[in-house]
Amino acid sequence: MPIPTPAECWEVVSMDFIMGLPASEGFDAIFVAVDKLSKRAKYAPTYSTANAQDTANLFFDAVVKHHGLPKVIISDRDSKFISDLWKSLMKLMVVKLSMTSAHRAQADGQTERQNLVLEDALRCTVSYHGDDWVKHLGTKEYVWQSGSAKLADHGVPVAHGARTAD
């Protein structure tokens, strides 16, 4: 079932991970969260061994503390997103989980595309060994936000009152 176009930014968020990266400052993966309306993204370095609790903390730090709770989260069926802990947390926060098949662009193409763009951008700037990508992550997020901010000029609301669990 298609997700309707959200009325406000950060109301519908898609999430995914970029895995298999060379170790950089101890991290080997990136958590990616994308707002369905504005296309803005949040990136956070993480570990391929992150569990549901770690993912919940990343989600809170990257999305909730800046934008409030989304109404819908779109993600693939990664074990982090289908665990009992994650499901209980989303139920408690009154957030609908919308699961897709892994790497199914029709369902979550926005985040998959964001992952490809970020990977390409990092390839252009990291060292030969690829072990310094963490220090470039903030710059890549800033550049992406600057580009997607142009959408705001076309009527996309960029600010709203933060939603909390009802």
Secondary structure, DSSP 8 states (H G I E B T S, - for coil): ------SSTTSEEEEEEE-----BTTB-EEEEEEETTT--EEEEEE-TT--HHHHHHHHIIIIIHHHB--SEEEEE--HHHHSHHHHHHHHHTT-EEEEE-TT-HHHHHHHHHHHHHHHHHHHHHS-TT-TTTHHHHHHHHHHHHHHHGGGGGGT-------B---
